[in-house]
Amino acid sequence: MDRLHENQIYTGTVEGYSSEGLGIVRLDGAVVFVPQAVRGETIDLKITKVMKTAAAGEIVKIYKPSPDRAAPECPYYGQCGGCDFQHLTYPEELRAKRQRVQDALTRLGGADVQVEEILGAKNPLHYRNKSQYPVGAGGAIGFYRARSHQVVPVKRCLIQPEAADKTAAAVGEWMRRYKIPAYDETAGRGLVRHIYVRVNQKGESLCCVVINGKQAPREPELAAYVCAAVPHTVGVLVNSNTKRGNVILGEKYRTLWGQDFLMDTLCGLAFKLSVPSFYQVNRDQAEVLYGRALAYAGLTGTETVVDLYCGIGTITLCLAKRAKRVIGAEIVPAAIRDAEENAARNHIENAEFFCGDAAEAAARLEAEGLRPDVITVDPPRKGLAPEVIGSIAAMGPARVVYVSCDPATLGRDVKRFGELGYRAVRACAVDMFPGTRHVESVVLLERSIGRDTDYGEKTDPNDHP
């Protein structure tokens, strides 16, 4: 990197986007990452940091703005670290995300599968049904600045629902009125750490205030402030988290008012959501995602299906409507209890659940000699452990449907599956998180040893369960 020097200005053309949504410019073979740059633009950029294998820069001049450049609607854009793509038109954002998934499958996964399409959101604003507001040491309520724990105060967020923002503001008013101290993570002192809000399709909300202690002063007043600001609140809770670190929720909850759960409807099924329950943050796009996963599963009503990382049973119960038997596994005991309740609530009798991590579950099912027809996985960002992939392959399903929230770990795991006889044959991307760099994808892996299966015509992305 001797060719580039900090604070020097260079001219280059933006070739594409990094996995973090930064523009990529190549200068004499060196890669420079530039925030808020748009593909195709020729720019003057100043080098702000030179690293071993790359550099960081910032735009000084744009010679001709791309037609895909947009004026950010959010006044906090560039300060808050929540969104990455508000400087792009939505079609360009979708193109960038689809290419990111394709690159991961091709370059990391070594697969020759093409990403058929990216399924964009009909409404890319105010889509989040779960909001987590950190509270800064000075009482600021908002979201972290990029790559820091400095809280940027935010009154109205374009991707959060209005009810969530109003709930956060109400908690802030309660703190100021009664001089409730915010948590200082550096010193480990103070009380209020996070404000956590869930909102369902009907507009009802559930509020949970995370505190550094067992109890807060003026708790009845806290509930009153929240309910006055958001009349459709169904419950106000306190969560106790006294541990240092980045984990938001502790293990103990108390209900100050109302109920400790929220009901929502997804794919025609009713789901009970407690605060720690995993639930896709964009309900409408979750239906699109699950619809495509079901299409890839190719169920006819005779199959046995295993769903790893089943959470509260969202995908599991959708699969159950089209399969003979479905087994869901999840490591969180509360999620398994919710999954069992959700199955009973929806009168689904061919789904069963057990608690254990994915590796234990896969190994247990393999040891029992289970031979599922289809296995679905929806792991966290870290993807699948090698032993999970090994156990899945040992069970020998004809199809593996992989739902992923991280293209890089997806590509890595597709390569591992390939080494065990499973080939990626179909793939698509789903924009679950408009405005941000994150993207969901679904890949169908087919057992290529001793089986030749036709999965039929490509399906309509709007044909959801």
Buried (B, 14 or more C-beta within 10 A) or exposed (E): BEEBEEEEEBEBBBEBBBBEBBBBBEBEEBBBBBBBBBBBBBBBBBBBEBEEEBBBBBBEEBEEEBEBBBEBEBEBBBBBBBBBBBBBBBEBBBBBBBBBBBBBBBEBBEBEBEBBBBBBBEEBBBBBBBBBBBBBBEBBBBBBBBEEEBBBBBEEBBBBBEBBBBBBBBBBBBBEEEEBBBBBBEEEEBBBBBBBBBBBEEEBBBBBBBBBBEEBEBBEBBBBBBBEBBEEBBBBBBBBBEEEEEEBBBEEBBBBBBEBBBBBEBBEBEBBBBBBBBBBBBBBBBBBBBBBBBBBBBBEEEBBBBBBBBBBBBBBBBBBBBBBBBBBBBBBEBBBBBBBBBBEBBEBEBBBBBBBBBBBBBBBBBEEEBEBBBBBBBBEEEBBBEEBBBBBBEBBBBBBBBBBBBBBBBBBBBBBBBEBBBBBBBBBBBBBBBBBBBBBBBBBBBBEEEEEEEBEEEBEBEEBB
